[in-house]
Structures are given as structure tokens and as C-alpha cells.
Amino acid sequence: MDADEEAAEVLQCLLKVANFHLFRLQEELGYDDLDYMLALDAAALVGVARRARMKPGHAAKFAAWIKG
């Protein structure tokens, strides 16, 4: 397997994990309003991500991604 194939495989695994957490945010925790999410500050977004059982680093990246 070359480096590009390995990178693609890692990306696919990460997407599966991300989809699981996004599903939890929407379906199980009720965070399904993007306007509401965009209005939250970074600390609140980290809290939301932690409730979705994201690891601390992933929660921080999620908050940064939402805040753009």
C-alpha cells in the first residue's frame, strides 16, 4: 500500500468517527439547529462536543471548525 492509499484509508476511518459524533449531536443530543450552533461561543461548542463523547482534541477542532 502506498502513502496515498494509506492516507485515504485513514481519512475514511476519521470520517466514520466524525459521522458517529455528528449523528450523536443531531439525533441523541438534539443539536440539530445550525444557526444555534453558530451562535455559541467556542467554550460552549467544546461542551457540546464533549457531550457527544469527543476526545478533548477533537472537541477543540470541532469548535474551531464551527467558528470558522
Backbone bond lengths (Angstrom), bond angles and torsions (degrees), N, CA, C in turn:
res aa  C-N    CA-C-N  psi(-1)  N-CA   C-N-CA  omega(-1)  CA-C   N-CA-C  phi
1 M - - - 1.455 - - 1.532 107.53 -
2 D 1.347 116.36 128.89 1.460 118.62 179.97 1.535 110.65 -86.15
3 A 1.316 116.23 176.05 1.472 121.51 -174.82 1.525 111.78 -62.06
4 D 1.329 118.03 -38.37 1.465 120.87 179.50 1.527 111.17 -64.99
5 E 1.318 116.55 -41.03 1.467 120.59 178.58 1.521 110.71 -66.14
6 E 1.329 116.59 -40.07 1.461 120.20 177.84 1.522 110.66 -64.08
7 A 1.318 116.72 -43.06 1.462 120.88 179.00 1.525 110.61 -62.61
8 A 1.321 117.30 -41.28 1.464 121.06 178.74 1.527 111.00 -64.31
9 E 1.319 116.64 -38.88 1.466 120.76 178.66 1.534 110.97 -65.96
10 V 1.325 116.35 -42.60 1.467 120.35 177.66 1.521 109.69 -62.97
11 L 1.322 117.62 -43.82 1.455 121.33 179.16 1.522 111.01 -59.36
12 Q 1.321 117.99 -42.77 1.459 121.32 179.45 1.528 111.02 -62.21
13 C 1.317 117.24 -40.70 1.471 120.63 177.10 1.517 110.91 -63.75
14 L 1.332 116.99 -43.68 1.465 120.65 179.55 1.524 111.37 -63.34
15 L 1.330 116.51 -39.43 1.460 119.68 178.59 1.521 111.79 -63.83
16 K 1.328 117.45 -37.84 1.462 120.39 176.82 1.520 110.94 -62.80
17 V 1.325 116.96 -42.91 1.474 121.02 178.35 1.522 109.57 -64.71
18 A 1.326 117.39 -45.38 1.468 121.22 -179.73 1.522 110.70 -61.48
19 N 1.318 117.09 -42.73 1.462 120.20 179.53 1.525 111.18 -62.12
20 F 1.329 117.63 -38.43 1.453 121.02 177.60 1.520 110.33 -60.74
21 H 1.323 116.74 -46.90 1.460 119.93 -178.39 1.529 111.28 -67.93
22 L 1.320 117.64 -39.41 1.459 119.88 178.45 1.520 110.78 -66.05
23 F 1.328 117.48 -37.12 1.461 120.69 175.36 1.526 110.08 -60.80
24 R 1.349 116.42 -45.77 1.466 120.41 178.89 1.524 110.59 -60.16
25 L 1.319 117.44 -42.44 1.461 120.83 179.58 1.516 111.31 -59.98
26 Q 1.324 115.90 -44.32 1.460 120.12 -175.69 1.521 112.98 -79.00
27 E 1.292 116.46 -55.45 1.462 121.29 -170.25 1.526 113.60 -82.78
28 E 1.306 116.90 -47.30 1.461 119.52 -172.95 1.526 112.73 -87.40
29 L 1.331 117.30 -32.53 1.459 119.58 -174.77 1.526 112.88 -106.02
30 G 1.328 117.43 -9.02 1.457 121.10 174.03 1.521 115.68 81.79
31 Y 1.320 118.49 12.23 1.464 121.00 177.96 1.525 108.93 -86.89
32 D 1.334 115.50 79.05 1.461 120.18 -175.13 1.524 112.55 -119.10
33 D 1.344 117.14 12.20 1.458 122.16 -178.71 1.526 108.72 -112.48
34 L 1.322 116.71 104.35 1.458 120.92 -176.07 1.526 111.66 -62.54
35 D 1.327 118.12 -39.26 1.463 120.22 179.08 1.527 110.84 -59.98
36 Y 1.330 116.65 -40.89 1.465 120.72 177.06 1.523 110.59 -62.82
37 M 1.328 115.87 -45.57 1.465 120.08 -178.93 1.523 110.46 -62.20
38 L 1.328 117.40 -41.10 1.455 120.80 -179.67 1.530 111.86 -65.86
39 A 1.326 117.05 -26.04 1.466 120.91 -179.33 1.529 112.52 -80.21
40 L 1.316 117.45 -16.49 1.460 120.45 -179.34 1.524 110.63 -72.49
41 D 1.348 116.07 147.83 1.460 118.68 174.18 1.527 109.10 -80.03
42 A 1.330 115.75 171.77 1.460 120.64 -174.29 1.523 111.95 -60.07
43 A 1.326 117.84 -40.50 1.468 120.38 -179.47 1.524 111.31 -63.41
44 A 1.318 116.80 -40.83 1.463 120.15 178.46 1.523 110.85 -66.11
45 L 1.327 116.80 -38.81 1.464 120.22 178.28 1.524 111.50 -64.79
46 V 1.321 116.75 -38.23 1.463 119.86 176.12 1.527 109.10 -62.36
47 G 1.332 117.37 -40.85 1.459 120.86 177.01 1.514 112.26 -61.40
48 V 1.313 116.49 -42.34 1.471 121.02 177.10 1.532 109.54 -60.57
49 A 1.316 115.96 -47.21 1.460 120.06 -179.23 1.525 111.57 -62.51
50 R 1.303 117.22 -39.27 1.463 120.88 179.04 1.528 110.57 -65.18
51 R 1.343 116.84 -36.59 1.468 119.44 176.77 1.530 111.04 -65.56
52 A 1.327 116.44 -25.04 1.466 120.79 176.37 1.526 110.95 -86.02
53 R 1.327 116.13 8.49 1.468 124.25 177.38 1.520 113.80 68.22
54 M 1.338 116.35 30.84 1.451 119.15 173.16 1.521 108.93 -77.11
55 K 1.307 116.11 147.21 1.453 121.18 174.35 1.531 108.28 -67.63
56 P 1.327 118.03 156.22 1.469 120.31 -175.94 1.534 114.73 -52.94
57 G 1.316 117.19 -43.76 1.470 119.13 179.11 1.513 112.69 -65.67
58 H 1.325 116.45 -38.82 1.464 120.50 178.20 1.527 110.13 -68.14
59 A 1.327 116.79 -37.41 1.466 120.76 178.70 1.528 110.39 -62.81
60 A 1.324 116.58 -42.67 1.463 120.38 179.03 1.527 110.87 -64.30
61 K 1.327 116.92 -42.05 1.462 120.71 178.56 1.522 110.89 -65.43
62 F 1.334 116.77 -39.47 1.463 121.32 177.38 1.524 109.93 -59.70
63 A 1.332 116.67 -47.48 1.470 120.64 179.99 1.517 110.89 -61.72
64 A 1.318 117.38 -43.31 1.466 120.76 179.17 1.518 111.10 -64.32
65 W 1.332 116.45 -38.56 1.463 120.80 179.50 1.529 111.25 -64.78
66 I 1.333 116.80 -44.56 1.470 120.82 179.50 1.525 110.61 -63.31
67 K 1.338 115.94 -42.77 1.468 119.76 -177.35 1.530 112.13 -73.37
68 G 1.349 116.02 -15.21 1.458 121.48 175.63 1.480 112.87 70.61
